[in-house]
Amino acid sequence: MKDKANIMKNKVQLFESFLDVHSVGTTVALLESLDAKIVTIAIHEDNFVTYECAWWSGESRTKDWFSASDFISIGEKAAVTKIGFKRCSDE
């Protein structure tokens, strides 16, 4: 535990960054007649966010990945959650 404390003491914060993301469970419209629910969030290089959305087509459940620009509208649940990151380096 003492080693961990020494390592953390030698860390210097370089910067913080924040992303606004739609929460898991949020309902989104992919087409005028197709509502889906966000089931997974993925953060890629350069803070590009994609959302895995799921919906029912008859008796089949379908899932696919979309960006926020693909959403026609955003429905129920907390629409945006802010998440943050701290990047550190050794002194």
C-alpha positions as CSV (number, residue, x, y, z in Angstrom):
1,M,0.0,0.0,0.0
2,K,2.9,2.3,0.8
3,D,4.3,1.8,-2.8
4,K,1.0,2.7,-4.3
5,A,0.9,6.0,-2.2
6,N,4.4,6.9,-3.5
7,I,3.4,6.2,-7.1
8,M,0.3,8.4,-6.8
9,K,2.3,11.2,-5.2
10,N,4.6,11.3,-8.3
11,K,1.7,11.7,-10.7
12,V,1.0,15.0,-12.3
13,Q,-2.4,15.9,-13.8
14,L,-2.0,16.9,-17.4
15,F,-5.6,17.8,-18.2
16,E,-9.2,16.8,-17.7
17,S,-11.7,16.2,-20.5
18,F,-15.4,15.6,-20.4
19,L,-17.9,14.0,-22.7
20,D,-21.7,14.3,-22.8
21,V,-23.3,10.9,-23.5
22,H,-26.8,9.7,-23.7
23,S,-27.5,7.3,-20.8
24,V,-28.0,3.5,-21.2
25,G,-31.8,2.9,-21.2
26,T,-32.6,6.1,-23.1
27,T,-35.2,5.7,-25.8
28,V,-34.2,7.1,-29.2
29,A,-36.0,7.2,-32.6
30,L,-33.9,5.8,-35.5
31,L,-36.7,6.2,-38.0
32,E,-40.1,7.8,-37.8
33,S,-41.6,4.5,-36.9
34,L,-38.7,2.8,-35.2
35,D,-37.9,3.4,-31.5
36,A,-34.9,1.7,-29.9
37,K,-33.3,1.7,-26.5
38,I,-29.6,2.4,-25.9
39,V,-28.1,-0.7,-24.4
40,T,-24.3,0.0,-24.7
41,I,-22.0,3.0,-25.0
42,A,-18.6,2.8,-26.6
43,I,-15.9,5.6,-26.6
44,H,-13.5,5.4,-29.4
45,E,-10.3,7.3,-30.4
46,D,-10.7,11.1,-30.4
47,N,-13.7,10.8,-28.0
48,F,-16.0,9.5,-30.8
49,V,-19.0,8.0,-29.0
50,T,-21.2,5.2,-30.5
51,Y,-24.3,3.6,-29.1
52,E,-25.5,0.1,-29.4
53,C,-29.3,0.3,-29.7
54,A,-31.8,-2.5,-29.5
55,W,-35.4,-2.8,-30.7
56,W,-38.0,-5.4,-31.5
57,S,-39.0,-6.3,-35.0
58,G,-41.9,-8.6,-34.6
59,E,-40.7,-11.4,-32.3
60,S,-37.0,-10.7,-33.1
61,R,-34.8,-8.5,-31.1
62,T,-32.3,-6.5,-33.2
63,K,-29.2,-4.6,-32.2
64,D,-26.9,-2.3,-34.1
65,W,-24.4,0.6,-33.5
66,F,-25.2,4.2,-34.2
67,S,-23.8,7.7,-33.5
68,A,-25.8,10.4,-31.9
69,S,-26.2,12.1,-35.3
70,D,-28.2,9.1,-36.4
71,F,-30.9,9.7,-33.8
72,I,-34.0,11.5,-35.1
73,S,-35.2,12.2,-31.6
74,I,-34.3,11.4,-28.0
75,G,-37.0,10.3,-25.7
76,E,-37.4,9.2,-22.1
77,K,-34.7,8.8,-19.4
78,A,-31.9,11.2,-18.6
79,A,-30.9,12.5,-22.0
80,V,-27.3,13.4,-21.2
81,T,-24.8,12.3,-18.7
82,K,-21.5,14.0,-18.2
83,I,-18.5,11.7,-17.8
84,G,-14.9,12.9,-17.2
85,F,-11.4,11.7,-17.5
86,K,-8.1,12.7,-15.9
87,R,-4.9,11.9,-17.8
88,C,-1.8,11.6,-15.7
89,S,1.9,11.0,-16.3
90,D,4.9,10.4,-14.1
91,E,7.0,13.3,-13.1
